[in-house]
């Protein structure tokens, strides 16, 4: 009888818990959704503001996004950080992920940041880019034997000349 009373009490308790007003849970869910939407909107605003200061440039038929720190040293003495996105990404996407922080670091340190684009990774969609890292990991850049080492070397030479970069102060991230 005691076991039966315990089971009955547990069943009653579970029914009471599941019968709690749905509005309390709906309210918490609604607050969570609003907070998530607010954060997404705030992030989009930060990304848009950061991208407003970018210079759109091109080299070798590929777009490059460039951020020049307002306090950069005189031309010829500037450092350059080359930012390379991952496979199936692109310069815009990479900037949206780390651009605000990297551009802020550039502003504090007085350097230039260049977000380079790989080659089109797929015949399907222009936004997906990749680098020919060898092996069959990299879609079209591998199949077409794209020489990304030559591209990056050429892009660095172009950027150094155009933005006054000291070729001894070139760094990479990606």
Secondary structure as UniProt FT lines:
FT   HELIX           2..18
FT   HELIX           22..52
FT   STRAND          55..59
FT   TURN            60..61
FT   STRAND          62..68
FT   TURN            70..71
FT   TURN            75..76
FT   STRAND          78..84
FT   TURN            87..88
FT   HELIX           91..94
FT   HELIX           95..99
FT   HELIX           100..109
FT   STRAND          112..116
FT   STRAND          119..120
FT   TURN            126..127
FT   STRAND          129..130
FT   HELIX           135..138
FT   HELIX           139..143
FT   TURN            144..145
FT   HELIX           148..163
FT   STRAND          165..173
//
